[in-house]
Amino acid sequence: MTTCPACGSELDEELDKCPYCGFVFKPNAEKDEPTEKGQTDSQSTEDSQGGQVRDASGATEAPPEHASEIDLSSQLRAMKSKIDQLSRDTPDMERQPDSPEEPVAEPAEVADVVEPEAESPEPEEMEEPPPPDNEVEEVEPVVEAPDDSEHLIQPEAPEMLTEEIGEEISEEAEEYEEVGVEEQRSLSEQSLEDLGLTYDEARTVRYPERYAQKIRPAQVKTRKGRGKQAAAVIVSIILIMVAWQMLFGFPFWPESEKIIPVVDGQFEDWAEVVSYGTLWLSDNTDNNFQASAVQLYENDLHWYFAMGEDLFRTASQLTSYSLLIDSDGSQTSGYSLTEDFGADLMITISGSGGNKVTNELSRFTSSDRHNWSAWTVIDSQLDVAVVDNKAETCFSLPDAGASYSLSAMRFVSVAYDGISKTSATPFFSLDPGVLVIAQSSLISSDGTVNMSQGEEILELRLRYFGQAFDIDSIAPLIKGASMSGHLSASEQTLEQHPSGLTLSVIVDTSSLASGTLIQTELTPSMVDSDFPTVMVIGNRAVGYVSDIPSWISIDGVFGDWTNISEDNDTAQIKNPNVDISAISLETNSTDICIFAGVEGTILKGELIPEGRMVMGSSGPVLIPDLPPRVTGWDMLRVYVDTDPAGTSGAESPVNYSDITPDFKLEVYGRNGQIEQQKLFMWADDEWNELINPDISIALDASSFELRISAVDIGNPSNISVMIQMEDWLGVRDFSSELP
């Protein structure tokens, strides 16, 4: 073996020409002949350290100008061979199919080119290497520096390249774009280190600038193609996520940006969560919510709330804070908090004297949806943090996935102490934003509506909690007339009126006959909006155009009661909702009609009929002791004595009256809604319920009117009546005897 003096490649001794750089070996006889200056070739040596050519005197000699042209092509091919070798030796890489051409020898070391210090004769011109027989796929060139050299250079094209070499490099550049980039990237870091390069350095070894220009359009085209593919993938993923959300009601991909709350009493992790204040206010301002919020992560439900004052301030009286959960959105299961909210689960945190006493998770376990006593504690060791007026807790949903609906799940936070009014937030869901519409009648107290093209009969007060959304339309139900115009509102309007926006339902009564009955009311289904939750509270509007009927009509219009008397009590009634203020009785041959009004709200009842809890020596004590079935219903009771002069009938309910009732009507309700009504007859020394009696009842906020068929009570010619109102805790008031 011998070494090529031009490129350093190892060659067979019988070769007279280097196949890599084209250097032609002279015969041995010619090697000792002197040059023009009297030097011999044997006196010219290659400096292995600097890669410089020196003469016998030590002066450096520059290589001929065209030698750079020859070296560039040979070096490119040599470097391609080196990279191919590395590719075969590097594991776990994507390789192009092997080329059928013969193996290429190791690349030549690239020598530094230095300007000559003295004038030297040019050596004999070297011939250009012949082009390869087979085309080789080119890759990005990487320069290998010799181990004993500190110099690493990039090959540069000289100013005077021949057109033929320029075209060859252009072709190599095009193949580099198609094949070389991916193969170069597949090289391992260790392989690049073997070349004396880092990956970033290897990426900088490019073709000369003017030839690299021919590469860039192809590179841009390739990147655009990849960008289109990436965009198509992203759009597909988004469509899948949206479809999943619509189909299953919960996100396809978890929101990683959310901070999972930790029960640590810090509360910073609730700063960006939408919260809800009090909708139903308590007369005890300490019990009103400043904020209440929930978060659900996987199967863990987190609850946070903040009150007006520090929690558990009273010394012996227990104050309780509860979160009621309607886990499936069903109106036919769970505790019937309202007619459209059935609570299945409940968290309760109670305490007094600044100390937490209980923290429980309960489940409703009865088919009797009105029995508050059917709650069963399933966990009494919840993780709770209480700091001043704030608290947070967390629990895992029992029986994960069983009948739960994330899209239908709703919540309400309540606070109560058994003495003051219960406070409560609006009903809210996992999606932020609640629209509450309070409706109230604008019809005059006598129940008449004027004839006009624009008569206001119902007021709607809109208020949002948590977050505002668009309202497309509000279409209340109107009977007996038509709306004049339409109602609508927007997100901007609501945000400009955070305390409430008032709208009016206006009807056209100009063409209606006198005495026409008009009714209007609003329900959540009549509101088209983007709010996840819509609540409508309050009472409908009912009235007659111009004139009211001549006889009592049980319709919620009380202007036809012309003989109403006040009811005065000798003792103060603590609960205004059962404090009777007015009464009336009207009869004819077919009907018994009775009217009564209270100081507060008729059949108000109690949302959370928990009773009053005080701390005893051994723990909380309930006062009073409640019966096994607690509903929270208020009750109105009407006693009818069909034989006032006789002695038949039950014993008088009060000791100051001689009434002995023969019939008793009981009506139970809560939130101004009638839940149950029954008519009893006294016989055989007990009350017996009558089946399917003919009874009509109508309510407004503070009054009721009812009718009992005279046939059902024996067509009496003379009767006396007494009215009783009683709340769920037994506080009661009796009216005077009528007539």
C-alpha positions in Angstrom: 0.0 0.0 0.0 1.1 3.6 -0.6 -0.3 7.0 0.2 -1.4 9.6 -2.4 0.7 12.7 -1.8 -2.1 15.0 -2.9 -5.2 13.7 -0.9 -3.6 11.3 1.5 -5.8 8.3 0.4 -4.3 4.8 0.8 -3.8 3.2 -2.6 -2.4 0.1 -4.1 1.3 0.5 -5.2 0.7 -0.6 -8.7 -1.7 2.4 -9.4 -0.1 5.2 -11.4 -3.1 7.6 -10.8 -5.2 8.4 -7.7 -8.8 7.5 -8.4 -10.0 10.1 -5.9 -8.1 13.3 -6.6 -6.6 12.5 -10.0 -3.0 12.9 -9.0 -0.7 11.2 -11.5 2.3 9.4 -10.1 5.6 9.9 -11.9 7.9 7.0 -12.7 10.6 6.5 -10.1 13.2 7.8 -12.5 11.5 11.1 -12.9 11.0 11.7 -9.2 14.7 12.7 -8.7 15.0 15.0 -11.6 15.5 18.7 -10.6 12.8 21.3 -11.2 13.3 24.7 -12.7 14.9 26.0 -9.5 17.0 23.0 -9.1 14.7 21.2 -6.7 13.6 17.6 -6.9 10.2 16.2 -6.1 11.7 14.3 -3.3 12.7 17.6 -1.8 9.0 18.7 -1.7 7.2 17.3 1.3 3.8 17.7 2.7 3.6 19.2 6.2 1.5 16.7 8.1 0.7 19.2 10.8 -0.5 22.1 8.7 -1.4 20.5 5.4 1.0 22.9 3.6 3.4 22.1 0.8 7.0 23.2 1.4 10.1 23.2 -0.8 13.5 22.0 0.3 14.3 25.4 1.7 11.2 25.3 3.9 9.2 27.9 1.9 5.6 27.2 1.5 4.3 26.5 -2.0 0.6 27.3 -2.9 -1.2 24.5 -4.8 -2.1 25.4 -8.3 -5.4 27.3 -8.7 -7.1 24.5 -10.6 -6.2 22.0 -7.8 -9.0 23.5 -5.7 -11.4 22.8 -8.4 -10.3 19.1 -8.6 -10.2 18.8 -4.8 -13.8 20.0 -4.3 -15.5 17.2 -6.3 -13.3 14.6 -4.9 -13.8 15.8 -1.3 -17.6 15.8 -1.8 -17.5 12.2 -3.0 -15.1 11.2 -0.2 -17.3 12.8 2.5 -20.4 11.1 1.0 -18.6 7.8 1.4 -17.7 8.6 5.0 -21.4 9.4 5.8 -22.6 6.2 4.1 -20.1 4.2 6.2 -21.4 6.0 9.4 -25.0 5.3 8.3 -24.3 1.6 8.1 -22.6 1.6 11.5 -25.3 3.7 13.3 -28.2 1.7 14.8 -31.9 2.6 14.9 -31.8 4.9 11.9 -33.8 5.1 8.7 -31.6 4.1 5.8 -32.0 4.6 2.1 -31.6 1.4 0.0 -27.9 0.6 -0.6 -26.6 1.9 -3.9 -25.4 -0.8 -6.3 -22.1 1.1 -7.0 -18.8 -0.1 -5.5 -17.7 1.1 -2.1 -16.0 4.4 -1.9 -12.7 4.7 0.1 -12.2 6.8 3.2 -12.5 10.6 2.5 -9.3 12.6 2.1 -8.2 14.9 4.8 -8.6 18.5 3.7 -5.5 20.6 4.0 -5.4 24.3 4.9 -4.6 26.4 1.9 -2.1 29.2 2.7 -0.7 32.0 0.5 3.0 31.3 -0.4 5.6 33.4 1.3 8.0 33.3 -1.6 7.7 32.8 -5.3 7.8 29.1 -6.1 7.6 27.2 -9.4 4.2 25.6 -10.0 4.2 21.8 -10.0 3.1 19.8 -12.9 -0.7 20.2 -13.5 -2.8 17.3 -12.3 -5.5 15.8 -14.3 -9.2 16.0 -13.3 -10.7 12.7 -12.0 -13.1 10.9 -14.3 -16.8 11.0 -13.4 -18.2 8.0 -11.7 -19.8 5.2 -13.7 -22.9 5.1 -11.6 -24.8 8.0 -10.1 -24.5 8.1 -6.3 -27.2 9.7 -4.2 -25.5 12.6 -2.5 -26.0 13.6 1.1 -25.1 16.8 3.0 -21.3 16.9 3.1 -19.6 16.7 6.5 -15.9 17.6 6.8 -13.7 15.4 8.9 -10.8 17.2 10.5 -7.6 15.2 11.0 -7.0 14.1 14.6 -3.7 16.1 14.8 -5.1 19.3 13.2 -6.8 22.2 14.9 -8.2 23.5 11.7 -11.7 22.7 10.4 -12.9 24.4 7.2 -15.9 24.3 4.9 -15.1 23.7 1.2 -15.5 26.8 -0.8 -16.0 27.0 -4.6 -13.2 29.0 -6.3 -14.1 31.9 -8.5 -13.2 30.1 -11.6 -15.0 26.8 -11.6 -15.6 25.2 -14.9 -19.2 25.0 -16.2 -19.0 21.2 -16.1 -18.2 21.0 -12.4 -20.8 23.7 -11.6 -23.5 21.6 -13.2 -22.3 18.5 -11.3 -22.6 20.3 -8.0 -26.1 21.6 -8.9 -27.2 18.0 -9.6 -25.7 16.9 -6.3 -27.5 19.8 -4.5 -30.9 18.6 -5.8 -30.3 15.1 -4.7 -29.1 16.4 -1.4 -32.5 18.0 -0.8 -34.4 14.9 -1.7 -32.3 12.3 0.2 -29.5 13.9 2.1 -31.5 15.9 4.7 -33.4 13.0 6.2 -30.3 10.7 6.2 -28.1 13.4 7.8 -30.7 13.9 10.5 -30.7 10.2 11.2 -27.0 10.2 12.2 -26.5 9.7 15.9 -24.7 12.3 18.0 -21.9 9.8 18.6 -21.3 9.4 14.8 -21.0 13.1 14.4 -18.6 13.3 17.3 -16.5 10.7 15.4 -16.2 13.3 12.7 -15.2 15.9 15.2 -18.5 17.8 14.8 -21.6 18.6 16.9 -25.0 18.2 15.3 -25.4 22.0 14.9 -21.9 22.3 13.3 -22.8 19.4 10.9 -25.9 21.3 9.8 -23.8 24.3 8.8 -21.6 22.3 6.3 -23.5 23.3 3.2 -22.8 23.9 -0.4 -21.4 27.3 -1.4 -23.9 30.2 -1.1 -24.5 30.7 -4.9 -25.2 27.0 -5.3 -27.3 26.7 -2.2 -29.7 29.1 -3.8 -30.8 26.3 -6.0 -31.6 24.2 -3.0 -33.9 26.6 -1.2 -37.0 26.5 -3.5 -37.2 22.7 -3.0 -36.7 23.1 0.7 -39.6 25.7 0.9 -41.8 23.4 -1.1 -41.1 20.5 1.2 -41.9 22.6 4.3 -45.1 23.8 2.8 -46.2 20.3 2.1 -45.4 19.2 5.6 -47.2 22.3 7.0 -50.4 21.4 5.0 -50.2 17.9 6.4 -49.8 19.2 10.0 -52.7 21.6 9.5 -54.9 18.8 8.3 -54.0 16.7 11.3 -54.8 19.6 13.7 -58.2 20.3 12.1 -59.1 16.6 12.3 -58.2 16.5 16.0 -60.3 19.6 16.7 -63.3 18.1 14.9 -63.0 14.9 16.9 -62.8 16.9 20.2 -65.9 19.0 19.3 -67.8 15.9 18.3 -66.8 14.1 21.5 -67.9 17.1 23.6 -71.3 17.2 21.9 -71.9 13.5 22.1 -70.7 12.7 25.6 -71.1 16.1 27.3 -67.5 16.3 28.7 -64.2 17.2 27.1 -62.2 14.8 24.9 -58.9 16.3 26.2 -58.4 17.5 29.8 -57.7 21.2 30.3 -54.1 21.0 31.4 -53.9 24.7 32.2 -56.3 24.4 35.1 -54.8 24.3 38.6 -56.2 21.4 40.6 -57.3 22.8 44.0 -55.6 21.5 47.2 -57.4 21.6 50.5 -54.8 23.6 52.3 -56.6 26.8 53.4 -54.7 29.0 50.8 -57.6 29.5 48.3 -55.4 31.0 45.6 -56.4 28.1 43.3 -60.0 29.4 43.3 -59.1 32.9 42.1 -59.9 32.2 38.4 -63.0 30.0 39.1 -66.4 31.5 38.4 -68.3 31.8 41.8 -71.9 32.6 42.8 -73.2 34.8 45.5 -76.5 34.7 47.4 -79.8 34.7 45.5 -82.2 34.1 48.5 -81.0 36.4 51.3 -81.0 35.6 55.0 -82.1 38.1 57.6 -78.8 37.2 59.2 -76.2 38.8 57.0 -73.5 36.5 58.4 -75.2 33.7 56.6 -75.1 35.2 53.1 -72.7 33.8 50.6 -70.1 36.1 49.1 -68.9 33.4 46.8 -69.5 29.7 46.2 -67.9 27.5 43.5 -67.2 23.9 42.5 -64.6 22.2 40.4 -64.6 18.6 39.2 -61.4 16.7 38.4 -61.7 13.1 37.3 -63.8 11.7 40.2 -63.0 14.4 42.8 -65.4 17.2 43.5 -64.0 20.4 45.2 -66.2 22.9 46.9 -65.2 26.4 48.1 -67.3 29.1 49.7 -66.8 32.5 51.5 -69.3 34.2 53.8 -69.9 37.7 55.0 -68.3 37.1 58.4 -66.1 34.5 60.1 -67.6 31.0 60.1 -69.2 29.5 63.2 -69.3 32.7 65.2 -72.2 31.9 67.6 -71.1 30.4 70.9 -73.6 27.5 71.2 -75.8 27.7 68.1 -74.7 25.5 65.2 -74.5 27.1 61.8 -74.4 24.7 58.9 -73.2 25.2 55.3 -74.3 22.6 52.7 -73.8 21.9 49.0 -76.7 20.0 47.5 -75.9 18.1 44.3 -78.3 17.0 41.6 -76.0 14.5 40.0 -78.2 13.4 37.1 -80.5 16.4 36.4 -83.5 14.3 36.9 -86.7 15.8 38.3 -88.0 12.4 39.4 -85.2 11.3 41.7 -83.5 12.7 44.8 -84.8 15.1 47.5 -87.2 17.5 45.9 -85.6 20.8 46.8 -87.8 22.5 44.2 -90.1 21.0 41.6 -87.1 20.8 39.1 -84.2 20.2 41.4 -83.7 16.7 42.9 -80.7 16.5 45.2 -78.9 13.1 45.4 -75.8 14.0 47.4 -75.1 16.6 50.0 -71.9 18.0 51.8 -72.5 19.6 55.2 -70.0 21.5 57.3 -71.3 22.6 60.8 -69.8 24.4 63.8 -70.1 26.9 66.6 -67.9 29.0 68.8 -65.3 29.3 66.0 -64.9 25.5 65.8 -65.9 23.0 63.1 -68.0 20.3 64.6 -69.1 18.1 61.7 -68.1 17.5 58.1 -70.2 14.9 56.3 -71.1 13.5 52.9 -74.7 12.2 52.7 -76.8 10.4 50.1 -80.5 10.6 49.6 -81.9 7.0 50.0 -85.7 7.2 49.8 -88.3 7.1 47.1 -90.3 9.6 49.2 -88.8 12.7 47.5 -90.2 15.1 50.1 -88.8 13.4 53.2 -85.7 15.3 54.4 -85.1 12.7 57.1 -84.1 10.2 54.4 -80.5 11.5 54.1 -77.9 8.9 55.1 -74.3 9.8 56.1 -71.8 7.8 54.0 -68.6 9.7 55.0 -68.0 11.7 58.1 -64.3 12.4 57.7 -64.1 14.8 54.8 -60.9 16.8 54.3 -61.9 20.4 55.2 -59.9 23.6 55.6 -61.5 26.6 57.3 -59.8 30.0 57.6 -61.8 33.1 58.9 -64.8 33.4 56.6 -63.7 30.9 53.9 -63.7 27.1 53.6 -62.9 24.4 51.1 -63.3 20.7 50.9 -63.1 17.8 48.6 -64.6 14.3 48.2 -64.7 11.5 45.7 -68.0 10.9 44.0 -69.4 7.6 45.3 -70.0 4.8 42.7 -68.0 6.7 40.1 -69.9 7.0 36.8 -73.1 5.5 38.1 -76.0 7.6 36.7 -73.9 10.8 36.9 -74.3 13.3 34.1 -71.6 15.9 33.9 -73.6 18.1 31.5 -76.8 17.9 33.6 -75.2 18.0 37.1 -76.3 21.0 39.1 -75.4 22.5 42.5 -76.8 24.9 45.1 -75.1 26.2 48.3 -77.2 26.9 51.4 -76.5 28.3 54.9 -78.9 27.9 57.8 -78.9 28.0 61.6 -82.5 27.0 62.5 -83.4 30.5 63.6 -82.9 33.0 60.7 -83.9 32.6 57.1 -81.9 30.1 55.0 -79.7 31.7 52.4 -79.0 30.1 49.1 -77.1 30.7 45.9 -78.8 30.2 42.5 -78.7 26.7 41.0 -75.5 26.4 38.9 -73.7 23.8 36.8 -70.1 22.9 35.9 -70.4 25.4 33.0 -70.2 29.0 34.3 -73.1 31.4 34.1 -76.6 31.6 35.5 -79.5 33.7 34.4 -82.1 34.4 37.0 -85.4 36.1 35.9 -87.8 37.2 38.7 -91.3 37.8 37.4 -94.0 39.8 39.2 -97.5 41.0 38.3 -98.1 44.6 37.2 -101.9 44.3 37.3 -103.6 46.4 39.9 -104.8 45.0 43.2 -108.4 44.9 42.0 -107.5 42.6 39.2 -108.5 44.7 36.2 -106.5 45.6 33.1 -107.3 48.7 31.0 -108.2 48.5 27.4 -105.2 49.8 25.3 -102.8 48.8 22.6 -99.9 48.7 25.0 -100.7 47.5 28.6 -97.9 46.4 30.9 -99.0 43.3 32.8 -95.8 41.4 33.8 -92.4 42.7 35.0 -89.3 40.6 34.3 -86.2 41.5 36.3 -83.1 39.9 34.7 -79.9 39.3 36.6 -76.9 37.1 35.8 -74.6 35.3 38.2 -71.0 34.2 37.5 -70.7 35.1 33.8 -72.9 36.9 31.2 -74.0 35.3 27.9 -76.2 36.3 25.0 -80.0 36.2 25.3 -81.6 35.7 21.9 -85.2 36.0 22.9 -87.7 35.8 25.8 -91.2 34.6 24.8 -93.6 34.4 27.8 -96.8 32.5 27.6 -99.8 34.9 27.2 -103.4 33.7 27.3 -106.4 35.9 26.3 -104.3 38.6 24.6 -101.4 39.1 22.3 -98.0 40.6 23.0 -97.3 44.1 21.7 -93.7 44.0 20.3 -91.2 41.5 21.6 -88.6 41.1 24.4 -84.9 40.6 23.9 -81.6 41.4 25.7 -77.9 41.0 25.1 -74.7 40.2 26.9 -73.7 43.9 26.8 -76.9 45.0 28.2 -76.7 42.6 31.2 -73.1 43.6 31.9 -74.1 47.2 32.0 -76.7 46.4 34.6 -75.1 43.9 37.0 -77.7 44.6 39.7 -80.5 43.8 37.3 -82.2 44.7 34.1 -86.0 45.3 34.1 -88.2 44.4 31.1 -92.0 44.5 30.8 -94.4 42.3 29.0 -96.8 44.5 27.1 -100.1 43.3 25.6 -102.7 44.7 23.3 -106.1 44.7 24.9 -107.8 47.3 22.7 -110.0 44.9 20.8 -110.9 42.5 23.7 -114.3 42.3 25.3 -114.8 43.5 28.9 -114.4 40.8 31.4 -111.8 38.8 29.3 -109.4 36.9 31.5 -105.7 37.5 30.7 -102.8 35.4 32.0 -99.1 35.6 31.4 -96.1 33.7 32.9 -92.6 32.8 32.0 -90.8 29.4 32.4 -87.1 28.6 31.7 -88.0 26.8 28.5 -89.4 30.1 27.1 -85.9 31.7 27.3 -83.5 31.2 24.3 -80.0 32.1 25.5 -76.4 30.8 25.8 -76.6 30.6 29.6 -76.0 27.0 30.8 -78.6 27.5 33.6 -81.8 29.6 33.5 -84.0 30.1 36.6 -87.4 31.8 36.7 -88.8 32.7 40.1 -91.9 34.6 41.2 -95.6 34.5 40.3 -97.6 34.9 37.1 -99.9 37.8 36.2 -103.6 37.3 36.1 -106.4 39.9 35.5 -109.6 40.8 33.7 -110.1 43.4 31.0 -112.1 46.3 32.5 -114.5 44.3 34.7 -114.2 41.4 37.1 -116.8 38.5 37.4 -119.9 39.1 39.6 -119.3 35.9 41.5 -116.2 34.4 43.1 -113.9 32.7 40.6 -110.9 30.7 41.9 -108.3 32.1 39.5 -105.8 34.0 41.6 -107.5 37.3 41.0 -108.8 38.6 44.4 -110.6 41.7 43.2 -113.9 39.8 43.3 -113.6 39.4 47.1 -115.5 42.4 48.3 -116.2 41.4 51.9 -112.7 40.9 53.4 -112.2 41.5 57.1 -109.0 41.9 59.1 -107.8 39.3 61.5 -106.2 40.7 64.6 -104.2 38.5 67.0 -103.9 38.9 70.8 -100.4 37.5 70.7 -97.5 38.2 68.3 -96.8 35.4 65.7 -93.1 34.8 65.3 -93.3 33.6 61.7 -95.0 36.2 59.3 -95.5 33.5 56.8 -98.2 32.0 59.0 -99.5 35.2 60.6 -103.1 35.5 59.2 -104.0 39.1 58.4 -107.3 38.9 56.4 -110.2 36.4 56.0 -113.4 36.1 54.1 -116.2 33.6 53.5 -118.7 33.5 50.6 -121.3 30.7 50.0 -124.2 29.9 47.7 -126.2 26.8 47.0 -123.4 25.0 45.2 -120.1 26.3 46.6 -118.3 27.2 49.8 -115.6 29.9 49.0 -112.9 30.9 51.5 -110.2 33.6 51.4 -107.2 34.3 53.6 -104.1 36.4 53.5 -100.8 36.4 55.6 -98.2 39.0 56.5 -95.4 37.1 54.8 -95.4 34.5 52.0 -98.1 31.9 51.7 -96.9 28.3 52.0 -93.3 29.4 52.1 -92.0 26.3 53.9 -88.3 25.6 54.4 -85.7 24.6 51.8 -83.5 22.9 54.4 -85.8 21.6 57.2 -82.9 20.8 59.5 -84.2 22.4 62.7 -82.2 24.3 65.3 -79.0 22.6 66.5 -77.3 23.6 69.8 -74.2 22.2 71.4 -74.9 20.0 74.4 -72.5 18.3 76.7 -72.2 15.3 74.4 -72.5 17.0 71.1 -75.1 18.7 68.9 -78.7 18.5 70.1 -81.8 19.2 67.8 -84.4 21.5 69.1 -87.2 20.6 68.7 -87.1 16.9 68.2 -88.4 16.4 64.7 -90.7 13.5 63.6 -89.4 10.6 61.5 -90.7 12.3 58.3 -89.8 15.9 57.8 -90.8 17.7 54.7 -90.3 21.4 55.3 -93.9 22.1 54.2 -96.1 24.8 55.6 -99.8 24.0 56.0 -103.1 25.8 55.8 -106.1 24.1 57.4 -109.8 25.0 57.1 -112.3 23.6 59.6 -115.9 23.5 58.5 -118.8 23.0 61.0 -121.9 22.1 59.0 -124.1 22.1 62.2 -123.0 25.1 64.3 -125.9 24.7 66.7 -125.3 21.0 67.2 -122.7 19.0 69.2 -121.6 16.6 66.4 -118.2 16.8 65.1 -114.6 16.9 66.4 -113.4 18.8 69.3 -112.6 22.4 68.8 -108.9 23.0 67.8 -108.8 26.0 70.1 -110.0 26.5 73.6 -111.6 29.9 72.9 -114.1 28.7 70.3 -117.1 26.5 70.4 -116.7 25.3 66.8 -116.9 21.5 66.4 -115.8 20.8 62.8 -117.4 18.1 60.8 -115.0 18.5 57.8 -111.3 19.5 57.6 -109.4 20.6 54.5 -105.5 20.4 54.6 -103.3 22.0 52.0 -99.5 21.5 52.2 -96.9 23.4 50.2 -93.4 25.0 50.0 -92.0 27.8 47.9 -95.5 29.0 47.2 -96.3 25.8 45.4 -99.1 23.4 46.5 -97.6 19.9 47.2 -100.6 18.1 48.6 -104.3 18.7 49.5 -106.8 16.4 51.3 -110.4 16.7 52.6 -111.4 14.7 55.7 -114.8 14.0 57.3 -115.2 13.3 61.0 -116.9 9.9 61.6 -116.6 7.2 64.2 -114.5 9.5 66.4 -111.8 9.9 63.8 -110.9 11.8 60.6 -111.5 9.9 57.4 -110.1 11.0 54.1 -112.6 11.6 51.2 -111.7 10.3 47.8 -111.5 12.7 44.9 -113.3 15.7 46.4 -114.2 18.6 44.2 -111.8 21.3 45.4 -110.2 24.3 43.7 -107.3 26.4 45.1 -105.4 29.4 43.8 -102.5 31.4 45.3 -100.5 34.5 44.9 -97.5 35.6 46.9 -99.4 36.3 50.2 -103.0 35.1 49.7 -105.1 32.1 48.8 -108.7 31.4 47.7 -110.4 28.0 47.6 -113.7 26.5 46.7 -115.3 23.3 48.2 -118.3 21.8 46.5 -121.4 21.9 48.7 -122.2 18.4 47.6 -119.0 17.0 49.2 -120.0 18.4 52.6 -123.7 17.5 52.6 -125.2 20.7 51.1 -125.4 22.5 54.5 -127.8 25.5 54.9 -125.6 27.0 57.6 -121.9 26.7 58.3 -119.1 28.2 60.4 -115.5 28.2 59.4 -112.1 28.6 61.1 -108.7 28.9 59.3 -105.4 27.7 60.7 -101.9 28.4 59.3 -98.9 26.4 60.6 -95.3 26.3 59.6 -93.2 23.1 59.3 -91.8 23.6 62.9 -95.3 23.9 64.4 -95.6 27.7 64.7 -99.3 28.4 64.1 -102.0 31.0 63.9 -105.8 30.6 64.1 -108.3 33.0 62.6 -111.5 34.2 64.1 -114.6 32.1 63.5 -116.5 32.9 60.3 -119.0 34.2 59.7 
